[in-house]
Amino acid sequence: MKKLFTGLALAAAMTSATAAFAAPVKPTIVLVHGAFADASSWNGVVKILEKDGYPVIAAANPLRSVKGDAQSIGDLVSSIKSPVVLVGHSYGGPVISEAGYGKANVKALVYVAAFAPEAGETAAGLSGKFPGSTLGPTLAPPVPLADGSKDLYIQQDKFHDQFAADVSNADAKLMAATQRPVTDVALNEGATEPAWKTIPSWFVYGDKDKNIPPQALSFMAERAKSKQTVVVKGGSHVVMVSNPKVVASLIEAAANAK
């Protein structure tokens, strides 16, 4: 009888090990926020992805310079042993474009109302490539920094309408108070060779985005040969906050793509 139980236990262990070996490893989702936001802007998306079994890291983007920020995110990606889906919002787009370049474990890029620059292009330049951005007049007086650069914020009383028009008044007020500044240097720094040229990309954005003109977002998605582009009707610049299910669904599509 003892031998029978031992044999059954061994068989069960082998079956479990075989199943574990056969089960595909879900990629780690690395979420990179943009300017005037922080990692909490991904909270709704994180809840959905984690519920669906994905490992998730909402990274802290320094918002100091494209090269430096990409190095920070790139170091994080290099430390992850599983495949990675890199997701960037707004200015996080140039960051993931550079951070993902040459990384063998990055299987997909997802641009959420984000810039996808060509080499040499800047976030500021792309936002002005087509009409529609009203960000400039809503910025607060720049904060001079010791290194000669300047920190940029959106005026809190203009934040809701400019940045997050489809988010509740209460939530937008919190976002305005907790916004993280980006430097003028970062927004005007030219991109290097972008990862979207060699890694499949997906795009989602709102048709009422006031920071990056929807026409510019459409142009970048087409240029990057987007595998799937989702346009959220009435969506503001923070579609991941107002429409987390839509954004999470696209991220999962990218994660599951062959």
C-alpha positions in Angstrom: 0.0 0.0 0.0 2.9 2.4 0.9 4.5 1.7 -2.5 1.1 2.4 -4.2 0.8 5.8 -2.5 4.5 6.6 -3.3 3.9 5.7 -6.9 0.7 7.9 -7.1 2.5 10.8 -5.5 5.3 10.5 -8.0 2.9 10.3 -10.9 1.0 13.4 -9.6 4.3 15.3 -9.2 5.4 14.4 -12.7 2.0 15.4 -14.2 2.2 18.8 -12.3 5.7 19.4 -13.5 4.8 18.5 -17.1 1.8 20.9 -17.0 4.0 23.7 -15.5 6.6 23.1 -18.2 4.0 23.2 -20.9 2.2 26.3 -19.6 3.3 29.4 -21.6 4.9 32.2 -19.6 2.9 35.4 -19.7 5.0 38.4 -20.6 5.7 41.0 -18.0 3.9 44.3 -18.7 6.0 47.4 -18.1 3.9 50.5 -18.0 5.7 53.9 -18.5 3.8 57.1 -17.6 4.3 60.4 -19.4 4.7 64.0 -18.5 2.4 65.7 -16.0 1.4 62.2 -14.6 2.8 59.5 -12.4 2.7 55.7 -12.1 -0.7 55.8 -10.4 -2.2 56.9 -13.8 -2.0 53.2 -14.7 -3.9 51.9 -11.6 -7.1 50.9 -13.5 -5.1 49.1 -16.1 -2.9 47.4 -13.6 -6.0 45.9 -11.8 -7.3 44.4 -15.0 -3.9 43.0 -16.1 -3.1 41.5 -12.7 -6.6 39.9 -12.5 -5.9 38.3 -15.9 -2.7 36.8 -14.6 0.0 39.2 -16.0 3.0 40.3 -14.0 2.9 44.1 -14.1 5.4 46.9 -13.2 4.3 50.5 -13.4 7.7 52.1 -13.6 8.7 55.5 -12.3 9.7 57.6 -15.3 12.2 60.3 -14.2 11.0 62.8 -16.9 14.4 64.5 -17.1 15.7 63.6 -20.6 14.8 61.0 -23.2 18.3 59.4 -23.1 18.5 59.3 -19.3 14.9 58.2 -18.9 15.3 55.5 -21.5 18.4 54.2 -19.8 16.5 53.9 -16.5 13.6 52.0 -18.1 16.0 50.0 -20.2 17.9 48.8 -17.1 14.6 47.7 -15.6 13.7 45.8 -18.7 17.2 44.1 -18.8 16.6 42.8 -15.3 13.4 41.0 -16.3 13.9 37.4 -17.3 10.6 36.9 -19.0 9.4 38.4 -22.3 8.3 42.0 -21.9 5.5 44.2 -23.4 6.6 47.9 -23.1 3.7 50.4 -22.8 4.2 54.1 -22.9 1.9 57.0 -22.4 2.5 60.4 -24.1 6.2 61.3 -23.5 6.6 57.7 -22.3 6.4 56.8 -26.0 9.9 58.2 -26.9 11.2 56.6 -23.8 10.0 53.1 -24.7 11.0 53.6 -28.3 14.6 54.0 -27.1 14.5 51.7 -24.1 13.3 48.8 -26.1 15.8 49.1 -28.9 18.0 46.1 -29.1 16.3 44.4 -26.2 15.8 40.7 -27.1 13.1 40.2 -24.5 10.9 43.0 -25.6 8.2 41.4 -27.8 5.8 44.3 -28.3 5.3 48.0 -27.9 2.0 49.7 -27.0 1.7 53.4 -27.5 -1.1 55.0 -25.4 -1.8 58.5 -26.6 1.9 58.5 -27.1 4.6 59.9 -29.3 6.4 57.4 -31.6 9.2 59.5 -33.0 11.5 58.8 -35.8 15.3 59.4 -35.2 15.9 63.1 -34.6 12.3 64.0 -33.9 11.2 65.6 -30.7 8.0 65.4 -28.6 7.5 69.2 -28.9 8.1 69.0 -32.7 5.6 66.2 -33.2 2.9 67.8 -31.1 3.2 70.9 -33.4 3.4 68.9 -36.7 -0.4 69.0 -37.0 -2.9 71.6 -35.7 -4.9 70.9 -32.5 -2.6 71.0 -29.5 -3.7 73.6 -26.9 -1.1 72.6 -24.3 1.2 75.7 -24.6 -1.1 78.3 -23.1 -2.1 76.0 -20.2 1.5 75.6 -18.9 2.4 77.3 -15.6 5.4 79.6 -15.5 8.5 77.4 -15.8 10.5 76.5 -12.7 14.2 77.2 -13.3 16.6 74.4 -12.2 20.2 74.6 -11.1 21.4 72.9 -14.3 19.9 75.5 -16.5 16.8 73.5 -17.6 13.3 74.2 -16.5 10.5 72.1 -15.0 7.1 72.4 -16.7 3.7 71.9 -15.1 0.1 72.4 -16.3 -1.8 75.1 -14.4 -4.0 73.2 -11.9 -7.1 75.2 -12.8 -6.7 74.3 -16.5 -5.6 70.7 -15.9 -9.0 69.0 -16.1 -10.1 70.5 -19.4 -6.6 70.3 -21.1 -5.4 66.9 -19.9 -8.2 64.8 -18.6 -11.6 66.1 -19.8 -13.3 62.7 -19.7 -12.2 62.0 -16.1 -14.4 63.1 -13.1 -13.8 66.5 -11.6 -12.6 65.0 -8.3 -10.1 62.7 -9.9 -8.8 65.4 -12.2 -8.3 67.7 -9.3 -6.2 65.0 -7.5 -4.2 64.4 -10.7 -3.5 68.1 -11.1 -2.2 68.4 -7.6 0.0 65.3 -7.9 1.3 65.8 -11.4 5.0 65.3 -12.0 6.9 67.9 -14.0 8.8 67.2 -17.2 11.9 69.3 -18.2 11.9 71.5 -21.3 15.0 69.6 -22.3 13.2 66.2 -22.4 10.4 67.6 -24.7 12.9 69.1 -27.1 15.5 66.2 -27.2 15.8 64.4 -30.4 15.0 60.6 -30.5 17.6 58.0 -31.5 16.9 54.9 -33.6 13.4 53.8 -32.6 12.5 50.3 -31.5 9.1 50.4 -33.4 11.1 49.8 -36.6 12.0 46.3 -35.5 9.4 45.4 -32.8 5.6 45.1 -33.5 3.6 48.0 -32.1 0.0 48.8 -31.1 -1.7 52.2 -30.7 -4.6 53.6 -28.7 -5.7 57.2 -28.3 -8.7 59.5 -27.9 -10.1 61.6 -30.7 -10.5 64.5 -28.2 -6.8 64.6 -27.2 -5.8 68.2 -26.6 -2.1 67.5 -25.8 -1.1 65.5 -28.9 -3.4 66.2 -31.9 -5.2 63.0 -33.0 -4.0 63.6 -36.5 -0.4 63.4 -35.3 -1.2 60.2 -33.4 -2.8 58.7 -36.5 0.2 59.7 -38.6 2.7 58.0 -36.1 0.6 54.8 -35.9 0.5 54.5 -39.7 4.2 55.2 -40.0 5.0 52.5 -37.4 2.8 50.0 -39.3 0.6 49.5 -36.2 -0.7 46.0 -35.8 -3.9 47.5 -34.4 -5.0 51.0 -33.7 -7.9 51.8 -31.4 -9.4 55.3 -31.4 -11.6 56.1 -28.4 -14.5 58.4 -29.2 -14.5 61.3 -26.8 -11.3 60.1 -25.2 -8.9 62.7 -23.7 -5.1 62.5 -23.4 -5.4 60.1 -20.4 -7.4 57.3 -22.1 -5.8 54.7 -19.7 -7.5 56.5 -16.8 -10.9 57.1 -18.4 -11.0 53.8 -20.4 -8.8 51.3 -18.6 -10.6 48.3 -20.1 -10.0 49.4 -23.6 -6.3 50.0 -23.0 -5.8 46.8 -21.0 -7.5 44.8 -23.8 -5.1 46.2 -26.4 -2.1 45.5 -24.2 -3.3 41.9 -23.8 -3.7 41.6 -27.6 -0.1 42.7 -28.0 1.0 40.3 -25.2 -0.8 37.4 -26.9 0.3 38.1 -30.5 2.5 35.5 -32.2 
